[in-house]
């Protein structure tokens, strides 16, 4: 259990440090993927409230805002990523 906690803490710290630059890295979900997800969800919606789990800097929130009538909520274990979102 202790090793798992240390690994998670290390990962969290890494994302916190990367957060200000994250949207300019290859790790960010490409716009073409986000656009494809939006097109796939539009015929199924509109939806009420959207939840973006592991939202990072909020790239996916734009998709949810387009298909949700109510609010969009993002959660992430990295405070740095949430600050950027």
N, CA, C and O atoms as CSV, one atom per row, in Angstrom:
chain,resi,resn,atom,element,x,y,z
A,1,UNK,N,N,0.826,-1.183,0.000
A,1,UNK,CA,C,0.000,0.000,0.000
A,1,UNK,C,C,0.876,1.254,0.000
A,1,UNK,O,O,0.591,2.207,-0.725
A,2,UNK,N,N,1.917,1.259,0.791
A,2,UNK,CA,C,2.804,2.426,0.874
A,2,UNK,C,C,3.443,2.728,-0.483
A,2,UNK,O,O,3.556,3.891,-0.870
A,3,UNK,N,N,3.855,1.697,-1.197
A,3,UNK,CA,C,4.464,1.891,-2.512
A,3,UNK,C,C,3.455,2.508,-3.484
A,3,UNK,O,O,3.805,3.391,-4.268
A,4,UNK,N,N,2.218,2.047,-3.430
A,4,UNK,CA,C,1.174,2.601,-4.297
A,4,UNK,C,C,0.923,4.075,-3.976
A,4,UNK,O,O,0.754,4.890,-4.884
A,5,UNK,N,N,0.901,4.412,-2.705
A,5,UNK,CA,C,0.698,5.805,-2.291
A,5,UNK,C,C,1.855,6.671,-2.784
A,5,UNK,O,O,1.634,7.781,-3.268
A,6,UNK,N,N,3.082,6.176,-2.665
A,6,UNK,CA,C,4.250,6.930,-3.130
A,6,UNK,C,C,4.207,7.125,-4.644
A,6,UNK,O,O,4.519,8.205,-5.144
A,7,UNK,N,N,3.821,6.083,-5.366
A,7,UNK,CA,C,3.751,6.175,-6.825
A,7,UNK,C,C,2.698,7.194,-7.251
A,7,UNK,O,O,2.940,8.001,-8.148
A,8,UNK,N,N,1.538,7.157,-6.613
A,8,UNK,CA,C,0.471,8.105,-6.939
A,8,UNK,C,C,0.898,9.530,-6.612
A,8,UNK,O,O,0.632,10.450,-7.385
A,9,UNK,N,N,1.551,9.715,-5.485
A,9,UNK,CA,C,2.020,11.039,-5.084
A,9,UNK,C,C,3.043,11.570,-6.084
A,9,UNK,O,O,3.028,12.752,-6.428
A,10,UNK,N,N,3.926,10.699,-6.544
A,10,UNK,CA,C,4.942,11.085,-7.514
A,10,UNK,C,C,4.293,11.468,-8.847
A,10,UNK,O,O,4.690,12.451,-9.472
A,11,UNK,N,N,3.308,10.700,-9.274
A,11,UNK,CA,C,2.594,10.993,-10.514
A,11,UNK,C,C,1.860,12.325,-10.401
A,11,UNK,O,O,1.897,13.149,-11.315
A,12,UNK,N,N,1.202,12.517,-9.281
A,12,UNK,CA,C,0.470,13.762,-9.045
A,12,UNK,C,C,1.423,14.958,-9.112
A,12,UNK,O,O,1.114,15.963,-9.752
A,13,UNK,N,N,2.553,14.853,-8.466
A,13,UNK,CA,C,3.550,15.934,-8.466
A,13,UNK,C,C,4.046,16.201,-9.888
A,13,UNK,O,O,4.235,17.354,-10.278
A,14,UNK,N,N,4.253,15.142,-10.653
A,14,UNK,CA,C,4.683,15.305,-12.041
A,14,UNK,C,C,3.679,16.089,-12.865
A,14,UNK,O,O,4.055,16.983,-13.623
A,15,UNK,N,N,2.401,15.759,-12.718
A,15,UNK,CA,C,1.361,16.497,-13.439
A,15,UNK,C,C,1.256,17.936,-12.950
A,15,UNK,O,O,1.021,18.846,-13.746
A,16,UNK,N,N,1.427,18.149,-11.653
A,16,UNK,CA,C,1.411,19.517,-11.124
A,16,UNK,C,C,2.504,20.364,-11.785
A,16,UNK,O,O,2.270,21.515,-12.152
A,17,UNK,N,N,3.694,19.786,-11.932
A,17,UNK,CA,C,4.813,20.513,-12.537
A,17,UNK,C,C,4.611,20.738,-14.033
A,17,UNK,O,O,5.005,21.774,-14.569
A,18,UNK,N,N,4.001,19.771,-14.698
A,18,UNK,CA,C,3.791,19.840,-16.143
A,18,UNK,C,C,2.604,20.727,-16.528
A,18,UNK,O,O,2.527,21.200,-17.662
A,19,UNK,N,N,1.697,20.949,-15.609
A,19,UNK,CA,C,0.419,21.611,-15.899
A,19,UNK,C,C,0.528,22.910,-16.705
A,19,UNK,O,O,-0.209,23.069,-17.678
A,20,UNK,N,N,1.413,23.844,-16.343
A,20,UNK,CA,C,1.446,25.110,-17.099
A,20,UNK,C,C,1.800,24.934,-18.576
A,20,UNK,O,O,1.447,25.775,-19.403
A,21,UNK,N,N,2.492,23.849,-18.907
A,21,UNK,CA,C,2.934,23.618,-20.286
A,21,UNK,C,C,2.175,22.477,-20.954
A,21,UNK,O,O,2.409,22.183,-22.126
A,22,UNK,N,N,1.268,21.830,-20.220
A,22,UNK,CA,C,0.643,20.588,-20.689
A,22,UNK,C,C,-0.040,20.729,-22.047
A,22,UNK,O,O,0.072,19.835,-22.886
A,23,UNK,N,N,-0.739,21.828,-22.274
A,23,UNK,CA,C,-1.476,21.982,-23.528
A,23,UNK,C,C,-0.562,22.113,-24.742
A,23,UNK,O,O,-1.035,22.056,-25.877
A,24,UNK,N,N,0.728,22.285,-24.523
A,24,UNK,CA,C,1.690,22.403,-25.618
A,24,UNK,C,C,2.559,21.154,-25.742
A,24,UNK,O,O,3.612,21.183,-26.379
A,25,UNK,N,N,2.111,20.058,-25.130
A,25,UNK,CA,C,2.846,18.794,-25.197
A,25,UNK,C,C,2.066,17.792,-26.041
A,25,UNK,O,O,0.882,17.999,-26.310
A,26,UNK,N,N,2.714,16.715,-26.460
A,26,UNK,CA,C,1.999,15.682,-27.215
A,26,UNK,C,C,1.022,14.875,-26.352
A,26,UNK,O,O,0.290,14.033,-26.872
A,27,UNK,N,N,1.006,15.124,-25.052
A,27,UNK,CA,C,0.123,14.369,-24.162
A,27,UNK,C,C,-1.309,14.907,-24.173
A,27,UNK,O,O,-2.240,14.197,-23.791
A,28,UNK,N,N,-1.488,16.138,-24.600
A,28,UNK,CA,C,-2.832,16.721,-24.670
A,28,UNK,C,C,-3.615,16.002,-25.763
A,28,UNK,O,O,-3.057,15.663,-26.807
A,29,UNK,N,N,-4.894,15.770,-25.529
A,29,UNK,CA,C,-5.742,15.129,-26.531
A,29,UNK,C,C,-5.823,16.043,-27.756
A,29,UNK,O,O,-6.168,17.217,-27.628
A,30,UNK,N,N,-5.507,15.512,-28.940
A,30,UNK,CA,C,-5.519,16.344,-30.147
A,30,UNK,C,C,-6.923,16.895,-30.449
A,30,UNK,O,O,-7.930,16.248,-30.163
A,31,UNK,N,N,-6.966,18.087,-31.025
A,31,UNK,CA,C,-8.244,18.712,-31.367
A,31,UNK,C,C,-9.079,17.834,-32.289
A,31,UNK,O,O,-10.302,17.794,-32.152
A,32,UNK,N,N,-8.451,17.135,-33.219
A,32,UNK,CA,C,-9.219,16.292,-34.144
A,32,UNK,C,C,-9.947,15.175,-33.400
A,32,UNK,O,O,-11.041,14.776,-33.800
A,33,UNK,N,N,-9.351,14.671,-32.325
A,33,UNK,CA,C,-10.015,13.649,-31.506
A,33,UNK,C,C,-11.174,14.281,-30.741
A,33,UNK,O,O,-12.263,13.710,-30.685
A,34,UNK,N,N,-10.950,15.445,-30.156
A,34,UNK,CA,C,-12.014,16.139,-29.430
A,34,UNK,C,C,-13.173,16.472,-30.364
A,34,UNK,O,O,-14.335,16.334,-29.979
A,35,UNK,N,N,-12.871,16.910,-31.586
A,35,UNK,CA,C,-13.919,17.213,-32.566
A,35,UNK,C,C,-14.702,15.959,-32.945
A,35,UNK,O,O,-15.922,16.012,-33.102
A,36,UNK,N,N,-14.008,14.835,-33.091
A,36,UNK,CA,C,-14.680,13.568,-33.415
A,36,UNK,C,C,-15.608,13.127,-32.292
A,36,UNK,O,O,-16.709,12.638,-32.546
A,37,UNK,N,N,-15.167,13.300,-31.060
A,37,UNK,CA,C,-16.006,12.943,-29.911
A,37,UNK,C,C,-17.244,13.835,-29.880
A,37,UNK,O,O,-18.348,13.358,-29.618
A,38,UNK,N,N,-17.067,15.114,-30.143
A,38,UNK,CA,C,-18.209,16.034,-30.179
A,38,UNK,C,C,-19.217,15.578,-31.230
A,38,UNK,O,O,-20.413,15.506,-30.951
A,39,UNK,N,N,-18.740,15.270,-32.437
A,39,UNK,CA,C,-19.638,14.824,-33.513
A,39,UNK,C,C,-20.347,13.525,-33.158
A,39,UNK,O,O,-21.505,13.330,-33.527
A,40,UNK,N,N,-19.665,12.640,-32.449
A,40,UNK,CA,C,-20.280,11.368,-32.055
A,40,UNK,C,C,-21.346,11.564,-30.979
A,40,UNK,O,O,-22.341,10.840,-30.956
A,41,UNK,N,N,-21.149,12.530,-30.094
A,41,UNK,CA,C,-22.091,12.752,-28.993
A,41,UNK,C,C,-23.291,13.607,-29.381
A,41,UNK,O,O,-24.368,13.452,-28.805
A,42,UNK,N,N,-23.125,14.499,-30.340
A,42,UNK,CA,C,-24.208,15.430,-30.689
A,42,UNK,C,C,-25.526,14.731,-31.022
A,42,UNK,O,O,-26.569,15.177,-30.543
A,43,UNK,N,N,-25.532,13.661,-31.816
A,43,UNK,CA,C,-26.809,13.015,-32.124
A,43,UNK,C,C,-27.450,12.330,-30.909
A,43,UNK,O,O,-28.654,12.072,-30.909
A,44,UNK,N,N,-26.667,12.041,-29.896
A,44,UNK,CA,C,-27.171,11.364,-28.695
A,44,UNK,C,C,-27.718,12.345,-27.665
A,44,UNK,O,O,-28.487,11.959,-26.785
A,45,UNK,N,N,-27.329,13.600,-27.770
A,45,UNK,CA,C,-27.708,14.607,-26.773
A,45,UNK,C,C,-28.917,15.387,-27.211
A,45,UNK,O,O,-29.609,14.976,-28.142
A,46,UNK,N,N,-29.192,16.505,-26.566
A,46,UNK,CA,C,-28.358,17.112,-25.544
A,46,UNK,C,C,-28.473,16.394,-24.206
A,46,UNK,O,O,-29.463,15.722,-23.917
A,47,UNK,N,N,-27.449,16.557,-23.417
A,47,UNK,CA,C,-27.382,15.961,-22.096
A,47,UNK,C,C,-27.607,17.044,-21.050
A,47,UNK,O,O,-27.621,18.232,-21.371
A,48,UNK,N,N,-27.783,16.632,-19.809
A,48,UNK,CA,C,-27.940,17.579,-18.703
A,48,UNK,C,C,-26.581,18.059,-18.240
A,48,UNK,O,O,-25.957,18.892,-18.898
A,49,UNK,N,N,-26.119,17.543,-17.114
A,49,UNK,CA,C,-24.828,17.906,-16.537
A,49,UNK,C,C,-23.750,16.967,-17.067
A,49,UNK,O,O,-23.986,15.768,-17.213
A,50,UNK,N,N,-22.560,17.512,-17.358
A,50,UNK,CA,C,-21.446,16.705,-17.830
A,50,UNK,C,C,-20.379,16.569,-16.760
A,50,UNK,O,O,-20.122,17.510,-16.009
A,51,UNK,N,N,-19.756,15.399,-16.689
A,51,UNK,CA,C,-18.669,15.139,-15.746
A,51,UNK,C,C,-17.442,14.702,-16.522
A,51,UNK,O,O,-17.473,13.691,-17.224
A,52,UNK,N,N,-16.375,15.449,-16.400
A,52,UNK,CA,C,-15.101,15.127,-17.034
A,52,UNK,C,C,-14.166,14.595,-15.953
A,52,UNK,O,O,-13.635,15.361,-15.149
A,53,UNK,N,N,-13.969,13.284,-15.939
A,53,UNK,CA,C,-13.116,12.625,-14.948
A,53,UNK,C,C,-11.682,12.637,-15.473
A,53,UNK,O,O,-11.445,12.331,-16.642
A,54,UNK,N,N,-10.736,12.987,-14.622
A,54,UNK,CA,C,-9.334,13.177,-15.033
A,54,UNK,C,C,-9.271,14.268,-16.098
A,54,UNK,O,O,-8.697,14.075,-17.170
A,55,UNK,N,N,-9.867,15.411,-15.789
A,55,UNK,CA,C,-10.054,16.485,-16.769
A,55,UNK,C,C,-8.766,17.174,-17.187
A,55,UNK,O,O,-8.742,17.867,-18.204
A,56,UNK,N,N,-7.702,16.997,-16.429
A,56,UNK,CA,C,-6.460,17.671,-16.790
A,56,UNK,C,C,-6.662,19.171,-16.872
A,56,UNK,O,O,-7.209,19.782,-15.953
A,57,UNK,N,N,-6.221,19.764,-17.971
A,57,UNK,CA,C,-6.332,21.214,-18.138
A,57,UNK,C,C,-7.670,21.636,-18.733
A,57,UNK,O,O,-7.878,22.816,-19.016
A,58,UNK,N,N,-8.565,20.694,-18.921
A,58,UNK,CA,C,-9.922,21.029,-19.346
A,58,UNK,C,C,-10.210,20.934,-20.828
A,58,UNK,O,O,-11.235,21.448,-21.275
A,59,UNK,N,N,-9.356,20.301,-21.607
A,59,UNK,CA,C,-9.587,20.201,-23.053
A,59,UNK,C,C,-10.917,19.516,-23.364
A,59,UNK,O,O,-11.629,19.935,-24.276
A,60,UNK,N,N,-11.254,18.476,-22.620
A,60,UNK,CA,C,-12.505,17.752,-22.853
A,60,UNK,C,C,-13.736,18.509,-22.408
A,60,UNK,O,O,-14.844,18.197,-22.842
A,61,UNK,N,N,-13.565,19.489,-21.558
A,61,UNK,CA,C,-14.711,20.269,-21.080
A,61,UNK,C,C,-15.368,21.027,-22.225
A,61,UNK,O,O,-16.579,21.248,-22.206
A,62,UNK,N,N,-14.593,21.421,-23.207
A,62,UNK,CA,C,-15.155,22.099,-24.374
A,62,UNK,C,C,-16.127,21.211,-25.122
A,62,UNK,O,O,-17.156,21.679,-25.609
A,63,UNK,N,N,-15.804,19.933,-25.214
A,63,UNK,CA,C,-16.707,18.963,-25.834
A,63,UNK,C,C,-17.997,18.894,-25.037
A,63,UNK,O,O,-19.089,18.973,-25.600
A,64,UNK,N,N,-17.871,18.749,-23.737
A,64,UNK,CA,C,-19.057,18.614,-22.890
A,64,UNK,C,C,-19.917,19.874,-22.923
A,64,UNK,O,O,-21.145,19.786,-22.898
A,65,UNK,N,N,-19.288,21.036,-22.978
A,65,UNK,CA,C,-20.069,22.286,-23.030
A,65,UNK,C,C,-20.928,22.354,-24.288
A,65,UNK,O,O,-21.993,22.971,-24.284
A,66,UNK,N,N,-20.469,21.727,-25.350
A,66,UNK,CA,C,-21.226,21.748,-26.601
A,66,UNK,C,C,-22.421,20.796,-26.583
A,66,UNK,O,O,-23.373,20.989,-27.340
A,67,UNK,N,N,-22.383,19.781,-25.736
A,67,UNK,CA,C,-23.455,18.774,-25.761
A,67,UNK,C,C,-24.267,18.716,-24.470
A,67,UNK,O,O,-25.217,17.939,-24.377
A,68,UNK,N,N,-23.911,19.519,-23.483
A,68,UNK,CA,C,-24.629,19.524,-22.200
A,68,UNK,C,C,-25.364,20.850,-22.026
A,68,UNK,O,O,-24.803,21.919,-22.269
A,69,UNK,N,N,-26.624,20.768,-21.604
A,69,UNK,CA,C,-27.435,21.976,-21.404
A,69,UNK,C,C,-27.115,22.655,-20.088
A,69,UNK,O,O,-27.182,23.879,-19.979
A,70,UNK,N,N,-26.769,21.864,-19.095
A,70,UNK,CA,C,-26.544,22.415,-17.761
A,70,UNK,C,C,-25.053,22.632,-17.544
A,70,UNK,O,O,-24.351,23.051,-18.464
A,71,UNK,N,N,-24.577,22.362,-16.380
A,71,UNK,CA,C,-23.171,22.646,-16.080
A,71,UNK,C,C,-22.267,21.469,-16.431
A,71,UNK,O,O,-22.713,20.333,-16.596
A,72,UNK,N,N,-20.988,21.788,-16.536
A,72,UNK,CA,C,-19.940,20.797,-16.767
A,72,UNK,C,C,-18.995,20.863,-15.577
A,72,UNK,O,O,-18.545,21.942,-15.191
A,73,UNK,N,N,-18.697,19.700,-14.996
A,73,UNK,CA,C,-17.825,19.610,-13.828
A,73,UNK,C,C,-16.599,18.789,-14.211
A,73,UNK,O,O,-16.721,17.728,-14.824
A,74,UNK,N,N,-15.430,19.279,-13.851
A,74,UNK,CA,C,-14.198,18.546,-14.081
A,74,UNK,C,C,-13.544,18.178,-12.764
A,74,UNK,O,O,-13.511,18.984,-11.834
A,75,UNK,N,N,-13.021,16.957,-12.681
A,75,UNK,CA,C,-12.284,16.506,-11.500
A,75,UNK,C,C,-10.940,15.941,-11.945
A,75,UNK,O,O,-10.835,15.312,-12.997
A,76,UNK,N,N,-9.925,16.174,-11.135
A,76,UNK,CA,C,-8.592,15.665,-11.426
A,76,UNK,C,C,-7.832,15.565,-10.112
A,76,UNK,O,O,-8.103,16.323,-9.181
A,77,UNK,N,N,-6.890,14.646,-10.027
A,77,UNK,CA,C,-6.121,14.503,-8.788
A,77,UNK,C,C,-4.943,15.460,-8.729
A,77,UNK,O,O,-4.243,15.522,-7.719
A,78,UNK,N,N,-4.718,16.205,-9.803
A,78,UNK,CA,C,-3.623,17.173,-9.842
A,78,UNK,C,C,-4.174,18.588,-9.671
A,78,UNK,O,O,-4.905,19.086,-10.528
A,79,UNK,N,N,-3.824,19.218,-8.579
A,79,UNK,CA,C,-4.262,20.598,-8.338
A,79,UNK,C,C,-3.704,21.539,-9.404
A,79,UNK,O,O,-4.357,22.513,-9.778
A,80,UNK,N,N,-2.509,21.253,-9.889
A,80,UNK,CA,C,-1.917,22.075,-10.941
A,80,UNK,C,C,-2.720,22.029,-12.225
A,80,UNK,O,O,-2.918,23.055,-12.877
A,81,UNK,N,N,-3.182,20.845,-12.591
A,81,UNK,CA,C,-4.004,20.705,-13.794
A,81,UNK,C,C,-5.337,21.413,-13.612
A,81,UNK,O,O,-5.810,22.089,-14.526
A,82,UNK,N,N,-5.941,21.265,-12.451
A,82,UNK,CA,C,-7.217,21.939,-12.186
A,82,UNK,C,C,-7.062,23.455,-12.237
A,82,UNK,O,O,-7.957,24.158,-12.705
A,83,UNK,N,N,-5.937,23.954,-11.759
A,83,UNK,CA,C,-5.696,25.400,-11.795
A,83,UNK,C,C,-5.642,25.906,-13.236
A,83,UNK,O,O,-6.071,27.024,-13.518
A,84,UNK,N,N,-5.121,25.093,-14.141
A,84,UNK,CA,C,-5.057,25.473,-15.551
A,84,UNK,C,C,-6.430,25.373,-16.213
A,84,UNK,O,O,-6.752,26.149,-17.112
A,85,UNK,N,N,-7.233,24.411,-15.762
A,85,UNK,CA,C,-8.572,24.208,-16.350
A,85,UNK,C,C,-9.431,25.414,-16.066
A,85,UNK,O,O,-10.593,25.452,-16.470
